[in-house]
């Protein structure tokens, strides 16, 4: 797979849009439009109204996937407080790979290391092909990739594909969440718990206007600016 200068600059442009683009609302029609019949396309829901910012998900991710100190596949960002004392609240936002159906990181990779798996839609990195050029880091509008200080290749959330998923379990973050703020499942199965929640509740996808088709859905806590 080759990557031209034009393609790389296009990816850089997508990354730069992170500073100019806000979140967009997504209804059930967007989900239905993206579905493939009898497909497997893993996604996740973060219920910001249920998240308490305990970071148990972060700890579980690090331990399960042996993530080195100093880098992280998952972060829970806190903002606030909002409102008037004593009724002030914090807002918690999950920062991790969005596993985009139209992933800029995949488009700019010159070796094919960064790819979207046909069997389940997970955006993954083949460490044997990655040369550490960091094109994917620059192209990602969500800023969720990093160079692993041990392996020296691009790294990020892979929905615990090589750990928990391989053992028939849910991703570590989902299993560790004490408030069940995370739901994981197959977006192409209308009967999955994930699809049912998205169909029933109002959700949004962060920076959806970029055209990346992220598979991380969110339930907002109050109105978002």
C-alpha positions in Angstrom: 0.0 0.0 0.0 1.4 3.4 -0.9 0.7 6.8 0.5 1.2 9.9 -1.7 2.1 13.4 -0.4 -1.4 14.5 -1.4 -3.0 11.8 0.7 -0.8 12.5 3.7 -1.6 16.2 3.6 -5.3 15.4 3.3 -5.0 13.4 6.5 -3.2 16.2 8.2 -6.0 18.5 7.3 -8.5 16.2 8.9 -6.5 16.2 12.0 -6.4 20.0 12.1 -10.2 20.2 12.0 -10.3 19.0 15.6 -9.8 22.6 16.8 -12.6 23.9 14.7 -15.4 21.3 14.8 -17.7 20.5 17.7 -19.8 17.4 18.4 -22.8 16.5 16.3 -26.0 14.9 17.3 -26.8 11.4 15.8 -30.2 9.9 15.8 -31.3 6.3 15.2 -31.5 7.0 11.4 -27.7 7.5 11.3 -27.2 4.1 12.9 -29.7 2.3 10.6 -28.2 3.9 7.5 -24.7 2.6 8.4 -25.7 -1.0 9.1 -24.8 -4.0 7.0 -27.1 -7.0 6.9 -25.8 -10.0 9.0 -22.5 -8.1 9.7 -20.4 -7.7 12.8 -19.4 -4.2 13.5 -18.3 -3.6 17.1 -19.0 -0.3 18.7 -19.5 1.2 22.2 -21.7 3.6 24.1 -20.5 5.9 26.9 -23.4 7.0 29.1 -22.1 10.3 30.4 -25.1 10.6 32.8 -24.0 7.4 34.5 -20.2 7.9 34.5 -18.8 9.0 37.9 -15.2 9.5 36.8 -13.8 6.8 39.0 -11.3 5.8 36.3 -11.7 2.1 37.1 -12.0 1.6 33.3 -8.6 3.2 32.8 -6.9 1.0 35.4 -8.5 -2.2 34.0 -7.4 -1.2 30.5 -3.8 -0.7 31.6 -3.6 -3.9 33.5 -5.4 -6.1 31.0 -3.5 -4.9 28.0 -0.1 -4.3 29.7 0.0 -0.6 28.7 3.3 1.0 29.7 3.5 3.9 32.1 3.4 7.3 30.6 0.9 6.5 27.8 -2.7 5.4 27.8 -5.2 3.8 25.5 -8.1 5.3 27.5 -8.6 8.5 29.4 -11.6 9.9 31.3 -11.5 13.7 31.0 -13.2 15.8 33.7 -14.6 19.3 33.1 -16.5 21.6 35.4 -17.9 22.0 37.9 -21.1 23.3 36.3 -24.1 24.9 38.0 -24.6 26.8 41.2 -23.4 25.6 44.6 -24.5 23.3 46.2 -25.9 21.7 43.0 -22.7 21.6 41.1 -21.7 18.7 38.8 -18.7 17.6 36.8 -18.8 16.2 33.3 -16.8 13.1 32.3 -15.8 12.4 28.7 -14.2 9.2 27.4 -11.2 9.8 25.2 -10.2 6.7 23.2 -10.1 5.3 19.7 -13.5 5.8 18.0 -12.9 2.8 15.6 -14.1 5.0 12.7 -15.7 3.3 9.7 -14.0 6.0 7.6 -10.7 6.3 9.6 -8.1 8.9 8.6 -5.4 7.0 10.3 -6.0 4.1 7.9 -6.0 6.3 4.8 -2.6 7.8 5.5 -0.7 4.7 6.6 2.1 4.1 4.1 2.6 0.4 5.0 -0.9 -0.9 5.6 -0.2 -1.4 9.3 -3.1 0.7 10.3 -6.2 -1.0 9.0 -9.9 -1.6 9.6 -10.7 -5.3 10.2 -13.3 -6.6 7.7 -14.5 -9.2 10.2 -15.6 -6.9 13.0 -14.8 -3.3 12.0 -12.1 -2.8 14.7 -9.5 -0.3 13.6 -6.2 -2.1 14.4 -2.4 -1.8 14.0 -0.2 -4.6 12.7 3.0 -4.1 14.7 5.0 -6.1 12.1 4.2 -3.5 9.4 4.3 -0.3 11.5 7.5 1.7 10.9 6.7 4.4 13.5 6.3 7.2 11.0 3.5 8.8 13.1 1.5 9.7 10.1 -1.5 8.1 11.8 -1.0 10.1 14.9 -1.0 13.3 12.9 -4.1 12.3 10.9 -6.3 11.2 13.8 -8.7 14.0 14.7 -9.4 12.5 18.1 -5.7 12.5 19.2 -5.9 9.0 20.7 -2.9 7.3 19.2 0.6 7.1 20.6 4.0 5.5 20.0 4.4 2.6 22.5 7.7 3.3 24.3 8.3 -0.5 24.6 7.4 -1.7 21.1 8.2 1.5 19.3 5.1 1.2 17.1 1.7 3.0 17.0 -0.7 1.9 19.7 -4.3 2.6 20.9 -7.5 1.0 22.1 -8.4 -2.2 20.1 -11.5 -3.1 22.2 -9.2 -5.6 24.0 -9.2 -7.7 20.8 -6.1 -9.7 21.8 -7.0 -10.1 25.5 -10.6 -10.1 26.7 -12.4 -10.4 23.4 -10.1 -13.4 22.5 -11.3 -15.0 25.7 -15.0 -14.4 24.9 -15.3 -11.6 27.4 -16.3 -7.9 27.2 -13.6 -5.3 26.9 -11.8 -4.7 30.3 -13.2 -1.2 30.6 -16.8 -2.5 30.3 -16.3 -5.2 32.8 -14.7 -2.8 35.3 -17.3 0.0 35.2 -19.2 0.0 38.5 -22.1 2.0 37.1 -22.6 0.3 33.8 -21.8 3.5 32.0 -20.3 1.5 29.1 -22.1 -0.8 26.7 -20.3 -2.8 24.0 -21.7 -4.8 21.2 -22.5 -5.4 17.6 -24.0 -2.3 15.9 -25.2 -4.4 13.0 -27.3 -6.6 15.3 -30.6 -4.8 16.0 -31.1 -7.1 19.0 -27.8 -6.3 20.7 -27.9 -4.4 23.9 -25.9 -1.6 22.3 -28.2 -1.2 19.3 -31.2 -1.3 21.6 -29.8 1.5 23.8 -28.9 3.7 20.8 -32.3 3.2 19.2 -34.1 4.1 22.5 -32.0 7.1 23.7 -30.7 10.3 22.2 -27.0 10.0 21.5 -24.2 11.9 19.8 -20.9 11.0 18.2 -17.9 13.3 18.8 -16.8 15.3 15.7 -19.2 13.3 13.5 -19.2 16.2 11.0 -15.7 15.3 10.0 -17.2 12.3 8.1 -15.2 9.7 10.1 -18.3 7.7 11.0 -17.1 7.0 14.6 -18.5 3.9 16.3 -18.3 5.4 19.8 -21.8 6.7 20.7 -22.4 8.9 23.7 -25.3 10.0 25.9 -24.8 13.6 26.9 -25.0 14.9 30.4 -27.1 18.0 30.0 -26.7 20.3 27.1 -23.4 20.4 25.3 -21.9 23.7 24.1 
